[in-house]
Amino acid sequence: MAEFDSPHKVILYPYVTEKTMVKMEEENKLEFIVSLKSNKKQIKDAIKDLFEADVEKVNTRIDQHGKRATVKFTEEHSAEEIGMRIGVF
């Protein structure tokens, strides 16, 4: 599997829709478009590096937008707060 020299090469950009906004508020999750070559561990490590937040779980899927990662944060970290820092609002 490819090694990434920067977390910005793993996490490309946030994916924001009405549905992802509900997940952010109700389930403490954010969605990102990620590199097709990245795996769940690399995504988790990149999120920790970029946002200094602990990740509980990462789910991935590939669709017409690319590879999407749904990231569930631990209770100590708020997806809404992280979303505000990256400009989702």
Steps between C-alpha positions, in 0.01 A plus 500: 500500500621851425669699773402865532746771602223742600154458657373742233571233238273257689215736595413698188197704612184481713185364339198705611133431430182532706536135595861542615397808704242286684766233563730769637238626745342170604778242466822705545620409148659686210547383142804562283608424147829312538770356277396182320825338614451575871390242754303545823810520721657767279174698506478472879864613541450792258190618691696485827784703346280761333239559769669372820189293568456135592310280257271221617427345160555549126271362229586534131318454172559587139233679295477746211665771714806285576593325822301631795594449863247539779693581817342454843675700770532400865272669753783733607502663155208673333448453126316834500800680649736337249256585220503866606882503502517369142223727372214256450260767630 
